[in-house]
Amino acid sequence: MTTPAYLISIILATLYGAVFHLYKGGDASRILLYVVSSWMGFIIGHNVSQIVGASIYSIGPLNAGMASLGSGLALVLAHWLAKHNRAD
């Protein structure tokens, strides 16, 4: 991947995590959880799309569609795990 593709990846994944935090709410630890899980999901989604050979929406060498799907799944999973891990 090229440097611009890395920058777009970081910007998109961070934006997804921040918007998800705005939607679900929480404290500073939650935004950190959401941003990091969004980054991880974005990377995993992109790599899976390369392995499988699927491409939904490509921006140069970046498979942004599959990476966004991976990011979304990771965010939902992180929210679900954090919600069920809470000791109320």
Backbone as a ProteinNet text record, in pm:
[ID]
protein_1_A
[PRIMARY]
MTTPAYLISIILATLYGAVFHLYKGGDASRILLYVVSSWMGFIIGHNVSQIVGASIYSIGPLNAGMASLGSGLALVLAHWLAKHNRAD
[TERTIARY]
82.9	0	87.6	32.7	105.2	79.2	157.2	140.4	3.1	-48.4	-183	-289.8	-272.9	-370	-366.7	-247.5	-237.6	-305.1	-284.4	-346	-498.6	-549.6	-694.5	-748.1	-674.9	-716.5	-725.1	-624.6	-623.3	-736.8	-757.3	-862.2	-1000.1	-1026	-1156.9	-1184.7	-1088.5	-1109.8	-1129.7	-1053	-1070.4	-1205.8	-1246.9	-1378	-1490.1	-1479.9	-1581.7	-1590.2	-1475.3	-1474.6	-1531.9	-1498.3	-1547.6	-1697.7	-1745.4	-1889.4	-1967	-1912.4	-1978.2	-1983.8	-1878.3	-1878.8	-1982.3	-1995.7	-2098.7	-2238.1	-2256.9	-2386.4	-2419.1	-2322.1	-2346.6	-2314.1	-2226.7	-2191.9	-2090.9	-2055.9	-1960.3	-1851.2	-1759	-1650.6	-1527.2	-1414.4	-1291.7	-1239	-1259.1	-1211.1	-1290.7	-1416.8	-1499.1	-1455.4	-1420.7	-1377.7	-1246.3	-1160	-1035	-1063.8	-1155.3	-1194.9	-1251.6	-1338.6	-1402.4	-1303.6	-1213.7	-1117.8	-1019.4	-969.8	-875.3	-942.5	-1064.7	-1133.5	-1168.8	-1197.2	-1223.4	-1099	-983	-857.3	-831.7	-849.3	-822.7	-919.7	-1047	-1145.3	-1119.1	-1074.8	-1044.3	-928.9	-825.6	-710.5	-750	-824.6	-866.4	-956.9	-1051.4	-1140.4	-1065.7	-967.4	-887.3	-806.6	-743.7	-661.8	-746.3	-862.3	-951	-995.3	-1023.5	-1065.3	-953.8	-828.9	-717.3	-700.8	-718.5	-704.8	-814.5	-937.9	-1052.8	-1060.7	-1010.5	-1016.2	-1144.1	-1212.4	-1336.2	-1303.9	-1374.8	-1354.5	-1489.4	-1533.5	-1661.6	-1639.9	-1552.2	-1526.2	-1377.8	-1304.1	-1158.9	-1121	-1028.2	-967	-818.3	-777.1	-639.4	-614.7	-509.9	-482	-565.2	-645.8	-724.5	-863.3	-901.6	-1036.7	-1124.5	-1172.5	-1240.3	-1374.1	-1444.8	-1574.6	-1563.7	-1479.2	-1461.1	-1395	-1304.7	-1240.6	-1342.8	-1433.4	-1538.6	-1633.3	-1663.3	-1747.2	-1678.6	-1550.7	-1475.3	-1471.7	-1457.9	-1457.1	-1591.7	-1698.7	-1832.5	-1859.2	-1818.9	-1836.9	-1755	-1634	-1549.1	-1607.4	-1665.1	-1726.1	-1846.7	-1930.5	-2047.8	-2004.1	-1904.7	-1854	-1793	-1715.3	-1653.7	-1759.7	-1862.4	-1970.5	-2044.4	-2071.5	-2142.7	-2060.5	-1930.9	-1845.2	-1830.6	-1817.2	-1804.1	-1934.1	-2045.4	-2175.9	-2197.9	-2158	-2177.7	-2068	-1958.9	-1849.7	-1867.4	-1961.1	-1983.8	-2037.9	-1978.4	-2023.1	-2110.9	-2238.5	-2331.4	-2377.5
-118.1	0	124.7	230.2	356.5	441.9	546.2	636.2	703.8	752.5	809	706.8	581.6	478.7	455.3	458.5	446	563.8	683.8	801.3	796.2	755.8	743.1	637	528.7	421.7	472.5	544.4	597.3	697	783.5	884.3	818.9	726.1	661	579.6	501.1	417.4	502.6	610.1	699.4	768.3	809.5	872.7	776.2	650.8	551.6	532.1	521.9	504.6	625.4	745.3	866.7	884.3	857.5	869.3	765.1	643.6	540.7	582.7	647.1	696.7	806.1	894.3	997.8	936.1	829.5	762.7	687.9	613.7	530.4	600.1	698.8	771.2	695.8	755.8	694	790.9	740.6	824.4	812.3	863.6	865.9	725.7	634.5	498.9	432.2	468.7	412	462.4	590.7	639.2	572.8	549	478.9	336.4	268.6	134.1	132.5	227.4	230.1	262.8	355.8	392.6	278	216.3	106.3	-13.9	-45.6	-158.6	-127.6	-2.4	36.5	20.5	60.3	40.8	-106.5	-187.5	-331.2	-394	-360.3	-413.6	-368.2	-245.5	-191.7	-269.5	-294.1	-369.8	-512.4	-576	-713.8	-722.8	-629.7	-630	-613	-524	-503.2	-627.7	-687.2	-805.9	-925.8	-943.4	-1053.3	-1034.3	-911	-886.4	-918.8	-896.4	-932.4	-1083	-1152.1	-1297.7	-1362.7	-1318	-1376.1	-1328.5	-1210	-1153.9	-1075.6	-1036.5	-959.1	-810.5	-732.2	-588.3	-520.1	-447.8	-377.4	-235.4	-162.4	-23.9	2.6	7.4	25.8	171.1	216.8	347.8	320.3	309.9	271.5	130.9	110.7	-23.9	-59.5	34.3	12.9	-39.5	-152.7	-205.7	-144.7	-25.2	53.1	-6	-69.3	-126.6	-240	-336	-449.2	-403.8	-308.7	-257.4	-185.8	-111.3	-44.1	-144.6	-249.3	-355.5	-421	-448.2	-503.6	-409.7	-281.7	-182.3	-177.7	-180.5	-178.9	-301.5	-416.2	-539.2	-536	-485.3	-475.6	-377.8	-268.7	-171.7	-230.2	-301.3	-363.4	-469	-548.5	-650.6	-587.8	-481.2	-414.1	-354.5	-294.7	-237.9	-347.2	-456.9	-567.8	-627.8	-647.9	-704.1	-608.4	-479.8	-382.2	-371.1	-383.2	-375.7	-495.7	-614.6	-734.2	-754.1	-680	-690.5	-594.6	-501.9	-400.6	-466.6	-433.4	-488	-383.4	-389.5	-291.6	-336.6
0	0	0	-49.1	-58.3	65.7	81.3	195.3	196	82.4	85.5	124.7	85.8	123.9	274.5	333.5	478.7	548.4	496.7	557.2	546.7	431.9	415.8	510.8	527.1	619	762	805.6	942.2	962.2	864.7	875.9	878.4	787.2	783.2	908.8	951.9	1070.5	1196.1	1209.7	1323.5	1318.4	1200.9	1184.2	1221.1	1178.4	1213.2	1364.3	1430.7	1575.9	1648.3	1602.6	1666.7	1646.4	1527.6	1500.8	1580.1	1590.9	1670.3	1817	1866.5	2004.1	2022.6	1925.3	1934.1	1936.1	1861.4	1853.6	1982.6	2036.4	2154.5	2285.9	2284.5	2406.5	2490.5	2602.5	2693.2	2732.7	2812.1	2861	2771.8	2820.9	2740.2	2711.4	2804.8	2779.8	2668	2656.1	2548.6	2411.9	2401.3	2270.4	2231.1	2327.7	2298.2	2252.9	2319.7	2280.7	2139.6	2108.4	1977.2	1865.4	1888.8	1784.7	1758.5	1864.1	1846.7	1781.3	1823.4	1760.5	1615.7	1585.2	1447.2	1361.1	1414.3	1341.1	1314.5	1417.7	1401.9	1301.7	1311.8	1218.2	1075.8	1060.5	928.4	865.1	943.1	892.7	859	948.8	925	802.6	789.3	673.3	542.4	541.1	420	386.2	487.5	462.5	419.7	478.6	437.9	293.6	255.5	117.2	18.1	57.4	-30.2	-39.6	71.8	71.9	-10.9	8.5	-60.4	-205	-230.3	-364.5	-389.3	-283.1	-295.2	-285.2	-363.6	-360.8	-379.8	-278.2	-288	-338.8	-275.1	-313.3	-292.8	-400.3	-391.7	-412.6	-330.1	-346.6	-366.2	-489.9	-518.9	-467.6	-388.8	-336.2	-213.5	-164	-43.1	-78.5	-22.1	-38.3	70.8	45.7	148.4	188.9	98.5	131.8	230.8	201.9	292.6	422.9	414.9	535.4	623.8	562.8	639.1	701.9	629.7	684.4	804.5	793.2	905.3	1024	997.2	1103.5	1174.5	1097.8	1156.5	1242.2	1193.5	1271.3	1400.1	1392	1511	1612.5	1565.2	1656.2	1727.7	1653.8	1715.6	1816.7	1782.2	1873.4	1998.5	1982.5	2097.2	2188.8	2129.6	2210.2	2286	2219.1	2282.2	2396.4	2373.1	2477.8	2595.9	2570	2678.4	2756.6	2688.8	2754.6	2845.5	2800.6	2881.5	2984.9	2974.2	3070.4	3186	3174.9	3277.4	3404.1	3516.3	3644.7	3714.3	3689.8	3751.5	3886.2
[MASK]
++++++++++++++++++++++++++++++++++++++++++++++++++++++++++++++++++++++++++++++++++++++++

